[in-house]
Amino acid sequence: MGIGNIVDKFTVKSETYHAPVQLIITVAMLYTAVTLAGFSKARFFNSKVRELVADFAVALSVVIFTAIANLVTVPLEPLPVPAQFAPTDTTRSWFVNLGCPACAGIGLVAAIPLVMLFVVDQNVTSLLTQHADHNLKKGAAFHYNFLILGVFNVCFPLFGCPFVTGSLPHSPQFVHALARKEVIREGGVDRTRIVEVYENRVAPLLVNVLILVSLPVIGKLRYIPTAVICDALFLFMGLSGLPGNQLFERLKLIFTEEALYPPLRFTKEDVPRKQMHLFTAFQLMVVGVLFAVTRSPVAVAFPIFLVSSIFLRMKLPWITCGFITKEMVDILDDTAKAKTPATVEEGDFEEERQQESHEVKQVVHVEDLP
């Protein structure tokens, strides 16, 4: 979404707003946010100050570059918000008119692909949020969240409000923000492990309360340019969600020497390298198709294309004539465990690992995120 907004600024909106300056602000804020987010690993100040800066990296970046943008003399696209908290269409009442049977029928038909999108989106979000690596103790409590979202989506549209959904990537990122982590050196490779998550309902409640109290001054949000809140922020969320993403990690393996692979969840016997790379190529192709659909005139049919990818995944063994088996798909898709334990991936560095056995489970440092 961030890239699409940038493209629009240089095309359809270039005559109204200054696109080059907006691009500079976007890139500068993105760089600042990424730098501050990694401030906990810097050597400045003490650990508490470093962690405080890292925790509020995005908020600090938004404040700094909003102030800078308001000092710029060229026209910048403001955040599209109404002057006051009221229906966007001032000619209608708060409550939607349900007395039009034709409108209700059109809405019913239009809701079908939206429901398909929500089913996929909510389940994927739930799986990634409740991943086993997160060590959640109350993971089933997210089902309660689904109930609340369902109630919201029944009531809010009656007032013309959009649907709400637990979306990616910020839902799993919220869990990471409440996590206590440690960096472990295993087989010569550093990886971050979540020790525990401070599971509570106070943090999300405070987030929503802050959103609520901002409604009386919603018109003032126009001082925040889209280059900051819609472009740089969305790009930061996307980039910060890439590390640990299985597709992204397997894409990197295509360009990595096999002897330098990090420890994997499976061995060559479970999933040979050629099959793994071919599966990654199929996934990348599907992502490319879905992205093309969102930028095309048939973007409204995106949920249908998304649901169709499920059937493609189910028929992948048949499409590849058995080259990729169902068992391999399940292992790569993290829906089944490998038959052969893969605690340390076999490779050309086995002797080196034995010589460095004292490093195999060495905790480098612990990062506490309140």
Phi and psi in degrees as a GROMACS rama.xvg file:
@    title "Ramachandran Plot"
@    xaxis  label "Phi"
@    yaxis  label "Psi"
@TYPE xy
-62.4254  -42.7355  GLY-2
-65.9953  -41.1996  ILE-3
-60.5006  -39.8758  GLY-4
-64.0841  -39.9462  ASN-5
-64.2502  -43.5205  ILE-6
-60.8193  -42.1678  VAL-7
-62.2006  -34.451  ASP-8
-65.9101  -30.7776  LYS-9
-90.9271  -4.12956  PHE-10
-120.073  -83.7788  THR-11
-72.5935  -21.8382  VAL-12
-113.615  10.1291  LYS-13
-67.1573  -27.4856  SER-14
-80.4557  -20.1875  GLU-15
-94.693  -39.8771  THR-16
-124.608  157.13  TYR-17
-82.9707  101.156  HIS-18
-67.1579  -44.965  ALA-19
-59.2543  -42.0464  PRO-20
-66.5785  -38.4552  VAL-21
-64.3802  -37.1488  GLN-22
-65.2141  -40.6879  LEU-23
-61.8769  -43.5866  ILE-24
-63.2262  -42.2535  ILE-25
-61.6894  -49.4439  THR-26
-65.1717  -42.3286  VAL-27
-64.3396  -42.6573  ALA-28
-68.0894  -40.5544  MET-29
-59.5887  -44.6105  LEU-30
-64.0443  -41.8497  TYR-31
-64.8407  -43.3473  THR-32
-64.5272  -42.7923  ALA-33
-64.5317  -41.032  VAL-34
-65.4067  -46.3385  THR-35
-68.5329  -32.097  LEU-36
-64.491  -27.0323  ALA-37
-98.1097  16.6152  GLY-38
-68.0458  -20.5752  PHE-39
-64.8103  -18.6712  SER-40
-96.5831  1.67224  LYS-41
-77.6727  176.871  ALA-42
-109.916  8.38249  ARG-43
-88.2688  147.403  PHE-44
57.9786  -166.342  PHE-45
-96.9346  176.821  ASN-46
-63.7603  -37.5126  SER-47
-66.2176  -40.6418  LYS-48
-66.5419  -42.9884  VAL-49
-60.6301  -44.0121  ARG-50
-68.7776  -34.674  GLU-51
-64.558  -44.3495  LEU-52
-63.7253  -42.1164  VAL-53
-65.6047  -38.8526  ALA-54
-66.2557  -36.5776  ASP-55
-106.409  29.2708  PHE-56
-60.8111  -45.8979  ALA-57
-68.3302  -44.6329  VAL-58
-62.1438  -42.4748  ALA-59
-62.5246  -41.9437  LEU-60
-64.6348  -41.7283  SER-61
-63.0425  -44.2095  VAL-62
-64.1445  -45.4726  VAL-63
-62.0963  -48.6047  ILE-64
-82.7701  -17.9204  PHE-65
-68.3203  -41.4164  THR-66
-63.9617  -42.7036  ALA-67
-64.2652  -42.4672  ILE-68
-63.035  -34.3804  ALA-69
-76.8488  -10.5938  ASN-70
-91.1144  -13.2588  LEU-71
-76.6455  141.203  VAL-72
-89.5725  -16.4592  THR-73
-81.1386  154.767  VAL-74
-71.0883  130.114  PRO-75
-119.857  145.583  LEU-76
-69.6245  121.068  GLU-77
-81.8311  165.561  PRO-78
-66.3318  126.726  LEU-79
-75.8894  85.9984  PRO-80
-124.043  152.497  VAL-81
-70.5399  163.112  PRO-82
-67.3536  -27.5995  ALA-83
-148.615  167.514  GLN-84
-74.3185  102.247  PHE-85
-163.562  166.362  ALA-86
-56.412  139.655  PRO-87
-59.338  -42.2678  THR-88
-87.9261  105.417  ASP-89
-69.9496  -10.2008  THR-90
-84.8879  -8.72829  THR-91
-108.695  162.121  ARG-92
-82.7058  174.995  SER-93
-63.013  -41.1713  TRP-94
-88.6632  132.445  PHE-95
-69.9109  138.629  VAL-96
-76.3886  113.677  ASN-97
-99.3312  11.8031  LEU-98
-85.4401  5.42365  GLY-99
-104.936  103.773  CYS-100
-60.1397  -38.5319  PRO-101
-62.917  -42.1386  ALA-102
-64.3261  -39.9428  CYS-103
-65.0047  -38.8685  ALA-104
-66.0525  -42.3548  GLY-105
-62.9139  -41.4141  ILE-106
-64.2868  -36.7043  GLY-107
-64.0193  -44.1966  LEU-108
-67.0067  -42.5817  VAL-109
-66.3177  -22.8468  ALA-110
-76.9751  -18.3887  ALA-111
-61.0322  -54.1469  ILE-112
-64.4155  -29.3855  PRO-113
-66.5742  -39.6783  LEU-114
-63.5721  -40.8741  VAL-115
-60.3097  -42.9756  MET-116
-63.5144  -42.2627  LEU-117
-66.2973  -38.7549  PHE-118
-60.8968  -46.8198  VAL-119
-67.7254  -47.4374  VAL-120
-61.7075  -45.7225  ASP-121
-67.0029  -39.0261  GLN-122
-71.0243  -40.0581  ASN-123
-64.2482  -44.0824  VAL-124
-60.5126  -41.7852  THR-125
-63.8318  -43.3336  SER-126
-64.139  -42.9335  LEU-127
-72.4551  -34.0642  LEU-128
-72.0081  -37.896  THR-129
-98.6056  28.4461  GLN-130
-59.371  147.028  HIS-131
-59.6868  -29.7647  ALA-132
-67.0561  -16.2859  ASP-133
-80.7906  -13.4872  HIS-134
54.856  42.8435  ASN-135
-74.1606  140.014  LEU-136
-95.0735  -24.1185  LYS-137
-125.864  44.1497  LYS-138
-59.9336  -33.4107  GLY-139
-65.9728  -15.3723  ALA-140
-64.5503  -19.1302  ALA-141
-66.2567  -21.6132  PHE-142
-64.1434  -32.5508  HIS-143
-63.7266  -37.3844  TYR-144
-62.9248  -39.1786  ASN-145
-61.4186  -38.7662  PHE-146
-62.1918  -44.5816  LEU-147
-63.5637  -42.9356  ILE-148
-60.7971  -39.1939  LEU-149
-62.3166  -42.3072  GLY-150
-63.8712  -42.6688  VAL-151
-59.7402  -43.4671  PHE-152
-74.4042  -12.2588  ASN-153
-85.2251  -38.9209  VAL-154
-88.5253  -46.432  CYS-155
-60.6702  -42.1736  PHE-156
-60.357  -22.7418  PRO-157
-63.6733  -20.3805  LEU-158
-105.649  10.3551  PHE-159
80.4664  12.9755  GLY-160
-83.9971  150.684  CYS-161
-72.7804  163.125  PRO-162
-67.3416  151.809  PHE-163
-112.664  148.895  VAL-164
-153.248  147.192  THR-165
-80.9318  103.808  GLY-166
-107.84  173.5  SER-167
-99.9504  150.776  LEU-168
-96.3895  3.67888  PRO-169
-74.8371  -18.6835  HIS-170
-67.8788  -51.3974  SER-171
-64.846  -32.3487  PRO-172
-65.4686  -31.7388  GLN-173
-65.3412  -37.4474  PHE-174
-64.179  -42.5961  VAL-175
-63.62  -33.9816  HIS-176
-67.6337  -23.1198  ALA-177
-99.3128  12.9201  LEU-178
-101.364  151.029  ALA-179
-103.291  123.134  ARG-180
-118.947  161.328  LYS-181
-140.195  147.151  GLU-182
-98.052  123.486  VAL-183
-114.596  136.137  ILE-184
-98.8654  112.696  ARG-185
-127.759  117.618  GLU-186
63.3004  31.7475  GLY-187
81.4368  3.8265  GLY-188
-119.066  131.856  VAL-189
-85.3877  133.838  ASP-190
-141.341  150.853  ARG-191
-95.4727  131.81  THR-192
-122.609  136.728  ARG-193
-82.3995  120.862  ILE-194
-78.7114  -48.5755  VAL-195
-160.551  161.108  GLU-196
-117.881  130.552  VAL-197
-77.1939  82.3542  TYR-198
-74.7472  123.062  GLU-199
-159.501  166.736  ASN-200
-106.708  -1.88193  ARG-201
-71.7434  -44.2921  VAL-202
-60.3684  -52.539  ALA-203
-64.5496  -31.0588  PRO-204
-64.6107  -42.3753  LEU-205
-63.7388  -38.3201  LEU-206
-59.5266  -46.3737  VAL-207
-72.3351  -30.6796  ASN-208
-65.3516  -40.9745  VAL-209
-63.0465  -37.0694  LEU-210
-64.6633  -40.5696  ILE-211
-64.039  -44.5042  LEU-212
-71.4727  -14.0591  VAL-213
-82.1814  -12.4819  SER-214
-61.7687  -40.5688  LEU-215
-62.7208  -24.5547  PRO-216
-113.874  31.1461  VAL-217
-61.9743  -30.2689  ILE-218
-64.1072  -29.0823  GLY-219
-69.8786  -16.545  LYS-220
-68.2409  -8.73329  LEU-221
-66.6465  -16.3234  ARG-222
-72.3719  -13.7885  TYR-223
-90.7169  117.985  ILE-224
-75.2387  153.745  PRO-225
-64.9001  -24.7478  THR-226
-61.2887  -26.933  ALA-227
-89.6774  -54.1562  VAL-228
-89.1295  -28.159  ILE-229
-100.969  -30.7706  CYS-230
-95.9379  -64.1063  ASP-231
-65.2926  -42.1561  ALA-232
-65.8249  -44.0124  LEU-233
-65.4397  -39.271  PHE-234
-64.1233  -39.9333  LEU-235
-63.3812  -42.8801  PHE-236
-62.1303  -41.4199  MET-237
-66.2323  -45.0701  GLY-238
-67.9211  -38.7459  LEU-239
-70.3945  -18.329  SER-240
-88.6651  -6.13163  GLY-241
-73.0276  -48.4437  LEU-242
-58.7308  126.645  PRO-243
94.9114  -16.56  GLY-244
-68.7003  127.481  ASN-245
-62.7306  -41.54  GLN-246
-62.4816  -44.8468  LEU-247
-63.2704  -42.8892  PHE-248
-66.3098  -37.9673  GLU-249
-73.4588  -29.229  ARG-250
-62.535  -40.0459  LEU-251
-65.238  -31.8134  LYS-252
-66.8732  -25.5435  LEU-253
-60.815  -33.8577  ILE-254
-103.901  13.9041  PHE-255
-111.304  138.614  THR-256
-61.747  136.061  GLU-257
-59.9466  -34.6037  GLU-258
-65.7913  -17.6941  ALA-259
-103.409  11.6564  LEU-260
-61.7762  142.106  TYR-261
-72.4516  167.69  PRO-262
-57.9899  129.961  PRO-263
-106.917  167.904  LEU-264
-81.6307  -6.79117  ARG-265
-143.805  165.464  PHE-266
-106.13  177.126  THR-267
-64.1788  -30.9243  LYS-268
-67.0517  -36.2051  GLU-269
-72.6094  -51.6584  ASP-270
-137.44  104.718  VAL-271
-60.9078  157.342  PRO-272
-62.792  -40.1511  ARG-273
-62.6246  -42.1083  LYS-274
-65.6857  -37.8401  GLN-275
-62.9957  -45.343  MET-276
-68.4609  -35.7744  HIS-277
-66.8727  -40.7733  LEU-278
-61.1063  -42.142  PHE-279
-61.7723  -40.3551  THR-280
-63.7742  -39.5339  ALA-281
-62.9357  -44.37  PHE-282
-61.8202  -43.059  GLN-283
-63.5157  -38.2859  LEU-284
-62.8967  -43.0317  MET-285
-63.5844  -42.2855  VAL-286
-60.7825  -42.5542  VAL-287
-61.9274  -41.9963  GLY-288
-64.273  -44.2885  VAL-289
-63.6575  -39.4641  LEU-290
-65.684  -40.9283  PHE-291
-63.3149  -37.0626  ALA-292
-63.8195  -41.016  VAL-293
-65.3094  -23.0078  THR-294
-101.875  12.5161  ARG-295
-113.902  170.157  SER-296
-64.7481  -16.2867  PRO-297
-97.6551  26.7902  VAL-298
-59.9394  -25.9952  ALA-299
-65.6109  -20.6497  VAL-300
-91.1269  12.6364  ALA-301
-54.8652  -43.8965  PHE-302
-58.3467  -34.9693  PRO-303
-66.6953  -42.7513  ILE-304
-64.7371  -38.4444  PHE-305
-64.462  -45.5013  LEU-306
-65.5374  -34.2801  VAL-307
-62.3188  -28.1344  SER-308
-65.4353  -24.3416  SER-309
-65.1753  -44.14  ILE-310
-68.6944  -32.8404  PHE-311
-62.171  -41.9935  LEU-312
-64.1229  -39.9463  ARG-313
-66.8849  -33.5382  MET-314
-96.8923  8.68381  LYS-315
-59.8622  -41.7776  LEU-316
-59.3144  -37.4993  PRO-317
-71.2074  -39.3039  TRP-318
-64.2493  -38.239  ILE-319
-89.7985  9.67658  THR-320
56.5632  37.7393  CYS-321
83.9041  -0.973325  GLY-322
-62.4455  -38.9003  PHE-323
-109.367  114.325  ILE-324
-83.1254  165.893  THR-325
-62.1816  -37.8411  LYS-326
-62.4857  -39.7273  GLU-327
-65.9969  -40.7669  MET-328
-62.2187  -42.8397  VAL-329
-63.5834  -39.7684  ASP-330
-68.7216  -45.4783  ILE-331
-67.5985  -31.105  LEU-332
-86.8115  3.60916  ASP-333
62.615  30.1109  ASP-334
-103.659  -2.27975  THR-335
-148.87  151  ALA-336
-87.9514  150.895  LYS-337
-67.4253  144.969  ALA-338
-69.0402  -36.384  LYS-339
-97.0664  123.669  THR-340
-56.8862  138.188  PRO-341
-127.753  57.2345  ALA-342
-65.6876  -41.4689  THR-343
-132.194  121.126  VAL-344
-66.3337  133.348  GLU-345
-69.9722  149.38  GLU-346
-177.159  -168.378  GLY-347
-77.9066  -4.41386  ASP-348
-104.995  22.9515  PHE-349
-63.0488  -42.8481  GLU-350
-65.2804  -39.0078  GLU-351
-65.2991  -36.303  GLU-352
-66.0933  -38.2382  ARG-353
-66.0497  -37.1219  GLN-354
-69.608  -27.0344  GLN-355
-107.321  34.6125  GLU-356
-61.811  -23.5508  SER-357
-70.9302  -11.2531  HIS-358
-97.5907  -10.7877  GLU-359
-57.7219  -35.5126  VAL-360
-130.72  47.8712  LYS-361
-95.1865  123.022  GLN-362
-82.7243  120.881  VAL-363
-81.3265  -53.5399  VAL-364
-159.366  163.098  HIS-365
-113.804  134.586  VAL-366
-114.192  115.511  GLU-367
-95.2397  123.764  ASP-368
-114.412  109.165  LEU-369
